[in-house]
Amino acid sequence: MCLLLIAYRQHPHYPLVMLANRDEFYQRPTAPAQPWQEQAITAGRDLEAGGTWLGMAPGGRVAAVTNIREPGTPEPPNAQSRGEIPLAFLSGTASPVDFSTGLEGARYRGFNAVLFDHKVGAALVCAGNRHQPFALTPGVHGISNGAADAPWPKVTRGRESLAALVAELPEQLDSEHFVAPAMALLADTLRAPIAQLPDTGVGRPMELALSSIFVRIEPEDLAGESPISLAGGYGTRASTLVAVHRDGSTHLWEQTYVDGQASGRLRHFSYPPT
């Protein structure tokens, strides 16, 4: 249950700027973002299922996936991990449109996948199995665990904050003017007013706990009022920034968290221009 904030063609030098929080069970084994030895990608790794939630590849390719919150919906037979979707895109050469067209959505539980390749015309596409693939228009977008740009409080708040941040960015992204304020944006723990919460079938206490940009939930927070078990705790495990320059150079910054607290140093990776 994550959040993607995307500024597409809103900066003269960076056609894609993406901010993301990955929310997951604290006990799910995960490796932080790093270059993969067996494939030319840089991404975090889900050690349980083997895929990733967000990553980049040389040539200005970026992919991310979020699940769709739909409790009670039957799983497809032999459901595959949604983490294999961004991995397959990053490992291949298909354009976002072609990859989306060939994606067998019925194999997965509900998802949105954002696919970017700076070398092609329809560079930014949102694929999914609850809608037809579509190209995202230039602008600031947000995707959580529903439809793209759904007016959930965290999506609306995140889009507004990212739009303000991008408007002040210098020609070259740096730590002071981009990385630090973007990470602060992703660390926002403000929960939404009750009246603004969506109703996605998880109960009011859970909707409230998930309404902040940065999520931290302990089992006792829900007082047994949620249909979803959060044994061991649940929340934001990683905050990630991605920026693709118009020359094809690509940058990724990541901060990981343990039990809601920053763990280790902020990591930075990059690929050269193409």
C-alpha positions in Angstrom: 0.0 0.0 0.0 2.3 2.7 -1.4 2.4 6.1 -2.9 3.9 7.4 -6.2 4.2 11.1 -6.9 5.3 12.0 -10.4 6.3 15.3 -12.0 6.2 14.6 -15.8 7.7 17.2 -18.1 7.5 19.9 -15.4 11.2 20.7 -15.3 13.2 22.0 -18.3 16.0 19.5 -17.8 14.3 16.5 -16.0 11.3 15.1 -17.9 10.7 12.6 -15.1 10.9 13.3 -11.3 9.4 10.6 -9.2 9.0 10.3 -5.4 7.8 7.1 -3.8 7.1 5.5 -0.5 6.9 1.7 -0.2 4.6 0.6 2.6 5.0 -3.0 3.7 4.8 -5.4 6.6 7.8 -4.8 8.9 8.6 -8.5 8.9 8.7 -9.0 5.1 12.3 -9.6 4.1 13.7 -6.9 1.9 17.0 -5.8 0.4 17.7 -2.1 -0.1 18.2 -0.5 -3.5 21.5 -1.5 -5.1 22.7 -2.6 -8.6 21.7 -6.2 -9.2 24.6 -8.5 -10.2 22.5 -10.7 -12.5 20.8 -7.9 -14.4 21.6 -4.3 -15.4 19.1 -2.6 -13.1 19.3 -0.8 -9.8 16.3 -1.5 -7.5 15.3 -2.7 -4.1 14.5 -6.4 -3.8 11.6 -8.2 -2.3 13.4 -11.2 -0.8 10.2 -13.1 -0.3 8.9 -13.1 -3.9 12.1 -11.9 -5.8 10.8 -8.9 -7.6 10.9 -5.1 -6.9 8.5 -2.2 -6.4 10.6 0.5 -8.1 13.8 0.6 -10.0 15.8 2.1 -12.9 17.9 0.7 -15.8 20.4 2.3 -18.1 19.0 4.4 -20.9 16.5 6.2 -18.8 14.1 3.4 -18.1 12.1 3.5 -14.8 9.3 1.3 -13.5 7.2 1.2 -10.4 4.2 -0.8 -9.2 1.6 -0.3 -6.5 -1.2 -2.7 -5.4 -4.9 -1.8 -5.6 -6.6 -1.9 -2.2 -9.6 -4.2 -2.8 -10.1 -6.5 0.3 -12.3 -9.5 -0.3 -11.6 -9.7 -4.1 -10.8 -13.3 -5.0 -7.2 -13.9 -6.0 -6.5 -15.3 -9.5 -5.4 -18.9 -9.6 -1.7 -19.2 -9.0 -1.4 -15.5 -8.6 2.0 -14.1 -9.5 3.9 -11.5 -7.6 3.3 -8.0 -8.8 6.9 -7.2 -8.2 7.9 -9.1 -11.3 6.2 -6.5 -13.5 8.7 -3.6 -13.0 11.5 -6.2 -13.1 10.4 -7.5 -16.5 10.1 -4.0 -17.9 13.5 -2.9 -16.7 15.1 -6.0 -17.9 13.7 -5.7 -21.4 13.7 -3.3 -24.3 10.0 -3.0 -25.1 8.4 0.5 -25.1 6.0 1.3 -22.3 3.1 1.0 -24.7 4.2 -2.3 -26.1 5.0 -3.8 -22.7 1.6 -2.7 -21.4 -0.2 -4.2 -24.3 1.5 -7.6 -23.8 1.1 -7.6 -20.0 -1.0 -10.6 -18.8 -2.9 -8.7 -16.1 -5.1 -11.6 -15.2 -2.1 -13.3 -13.5 -1.9 -10.7 -10.8 -3.9 -9.2 -8.0 -5.0 -5.6 -8.7 -2.1 -3.2 -9.6 -1.0 0.0 -11.2 2.4 0.0 -13.0 4.1 3.2 -14.1 6.5 2.7 -17.0 8.9 5.2 -18.4 11.5 5.3 -21.2 12.8 8.7 -22.1 13.8 7.5 -25.6 10.3 6.9 -26.9 7.4 9.2 -27.8 4.7 7.9 -25.4 7.3 7.8 -22.6 5.2 7.5 -19.5 2.4 4.9 -19.3 0.2 3.7 -16.5 -0.6 0.0 -17.0 -2.9 -2.0 -14.8 -5.4 -4.8 -14.6 -8.4 -2.7 -13.4 -8.2 -0.3 -16.4 -6.8 -0.1 -19.9 -3.2 1.2 -20.2 -3.0 5.0 -20.8 -0.3 7.6 -21.3 0.1 10.0 -18.4 -0.1 13.6 -19.6 2.5 16.3 -18.7 1.7 17.4 -15.2 2.0 16.3 -11.5 0.3 13.0 -10.8 -0.2 10.8 -7.8 -1.0 7.1 -7.4 -1.6 5.3 -4.2 -3.7 2.1 -4.0 -6.6 3.1 -6.2 -7.0 4.8 -9.6 -4.4 7.2 -10.8 -4.9 10.7 -9.4 -7.8 9.5 -7.2 -8.5 12.4 -4.8 -7.4 10.6 -1.7 -6.0 13.0 0.9 -2.4 11.7 0.7 -2.5 11.8 -3.1 -3.9 15.4 -3.2 -1.5 16.6 -0.5 1.5 14.9 -2.2 0.7 16.3 -5.6 0.4 19.8 -4.2 3.6 19.5 -2.3 5.5 18.1 -5.3 4.2 20.8 -7.6 5.5 23.4 -5.2 8.8 21.7 -4.9 9.3 21.3 -8.7 8.5 25.0 -9.3 11.5 25.9 -7.1 14.0 23.4 -8.4 17.3 24.6 -9.9 18.7 23.5 -13.3 20.7 20.7 -11.6 19.1 18.7 -8.8 21.2 18.8 -5.7 20.9 17.7 -2.1 19.9 21.0 -0.6 17.2 22.0 -3.1 15.9 18.6 -4.2 16.9 15.5 -2.2 16.4 17.0 1.3 13.0 18.6 0.7 11.8 15.6 -1.3 12.6 13.3 1.5 11.0 15.6 4.0 7.8 15.5 1.8 7.8 11.7 1.9 8.3 11.8 5.7 5.0 13.6 6.2 3.0 11.8 8.9 0.0 14.0 9.0 -3.2 12.0 8.9 -6.3 13.1 7.0 -9.5 14.5 8.6 -12.1 11.7 9.1 -14.5 13.4 6.7 -12.0 13.2 3.8 -11.1 9.5 4.1 -11.9 7.2 1.2 -13.9 4.0 1.8 -11.9 1.1 0.4 -13.3 -1.6 2.6 -10.6 -1.8 5.3 -12.5 0.0 8.0 -12.3 3.5 9.3 -9.4 3.0 11.8 -7.3 1.5 9.0 -8.3 4.1 6.4 -7.1 6.8 9.0 -3.8 5.0 9.7 -3.1 4.7 6.0 -4.0 8.3 5.1 -0.6 9.9 5.8 2.1 10.1 3.2 4.5 8.3 5.6 2.8 5.4 7.3 3.6 3.8 10.6 1.1 1.4 12.2 1.4 -0.9 15.2 -1.2 -3.7 15.7 -2.5 -1.9 18.8 -3.2 1.2 16.8 -6.2 -0.5 15.3 -7.7 -2.0 18.5 -8.9 -5.0 16.7 -11.2 -3.0 14.4 -9.6 -3.8 11.1 -10.4 -6.8 8.9 -6.7 -6.9 8.0 -4.1 -8.5 10.3 -1.0 -6.4 10.8 0.9 -8.7 13.1 4.4 -7.4 13.6 3.6 -3.9 12.4 3.3 -2.2 9.1 4.4 1.0 7.5 6.8 2.8 5.2 9.9 0.7 4.6 11.6 2.8 1.9 11.5 6.4 0.5 12.9 6.6 -3.0 13.6 9.5 -5.4 14.2 9.0 -9.1 15.1 11.7 -11.7 15.7 11.2 -15.4 17.7 14.0 -17.2 16.9 14.9 -20.8 20.3 13.4 -21.8 19.2 10.0 -20.4 21.3 10.1 -17.2 19.2 8.6 -14.4 19.5 9.0 -10.6 18.0 7.1 -7.7 18.2 8.0 -4.0 16.8 5.8 -1.3 16.4 5.9 2.5 15.2 2.8 4.2 13.3 2.5 7.5 13.0 0.0 10.3 9.9 0.3 12.5 9.4 3.8 11.3 12.9 5.0 12.0 15.6 5.8 9.4 18.0 2.9 9.0 21.5 3.4 7.5 22.6 6.2 5.2 20.8 7.8 2.3 22.1 5.9 -0.8 22.6 7.4 -4.3 23.0 5.6 -7.6 23.2 6.8 -11.1 23.5 5.8 -14.8 25.4 8.0 -17.3 23.9 9.8 -20.3 22.9 7.7 -23.3 
